[in-house]
């Protein structure tokens, strides 16, 4: 089980399109940084964790590809959407 101290400072690495990438201390089990993806609650304006990254490589990919963040989002946000014929009023494909 992963344990993190409660009073650990949160370092914001990047904030992008409603998502925030943070490092929240060190994981005691393996001594590696604890990287998380957070999303802001619309009503309380507080950030909450939606995904705990396995490693820094996965974090780096998510920081580069916003569609990957949407895919990780448990709220079912559309991701990797391709419009047919480039028109907004047409149907779209989700991959």
N, C-alpha and C positions, 0 to 999 in steps of 0.2 A: 504494500500500500504506500502511496506517495504522501509524504507529509511535508508541509511548509509552515514555517512560523507565521503567526498571525500579524505581527507588527513589521513585516518585511516591506521595504520600500518598493514601490512599483515604478520601473523605468519604462517610459513610453518610447518605443522604437520608431513607430510610424502610425499616423492616423490618416485613414484614407476611406472616402465614400461610406461613412457610417461604421466603419470597422477600425479597431485599434489593436496594434500588435504590441505586446508588453513582455518584459522579463520580470518575473516576480520571484526574486530570490534564487536559491540553489536547492535542488532536490537532494534531500539527505541520503537517500538510498544509493545514488550513484555519483553525487558530487557535480552533476551537470546543471546548467542554467535551466530554469523553469520558464519556458516560452508559452504564451497563451494568446488566443484570439478573443477579443472582446467586442461586444456590441452595446450600443447605448439604448437604454429603455426610454421610449418616447414619453412616458408619463412621469417617471421619477427623475429623468435626466441623469441616471447613474449607469455606470458601465458594469456589465456582468460577463463572466466567462461563457463562451459558447464552444470553445474547442481548446484542448491541451495538446500542443504539438509534441511529437515524439522526439524530434531532434532539430538542430539548427538548419539543416538542409531543407526540411519540410517548411520551416518558417520562412526561409529565403524564397522558396518557390511561391508561397502564398503572398508574400510581400510584392512579388513581381507580377503575379497573375490574379487580378481582382475576381475573375470568374471562379477561380479555385476557392476563394474565400466564400463566395456565394454558395458554392457546392457544399462546403463544410457547414454552412448555416443551418441549424435545425428547424428554422421557421419555414423551410421550403421555398426559398427565394429562387426565382428563375435564374438559370446559369447556362453558359455556353449556348446562347440563343442565336440563331441565324435567320435573318429575315429573308423571305422569298422575294426575289426580284428587287431587293433593296427598298421596298415600300413599307411604310409603317402600318398601313391599313390592311395589309395582307396577313395571312396566317403565318405563324413562325414554327420552326422546327427546334425541338430541344434535344440535344445529344446527350 
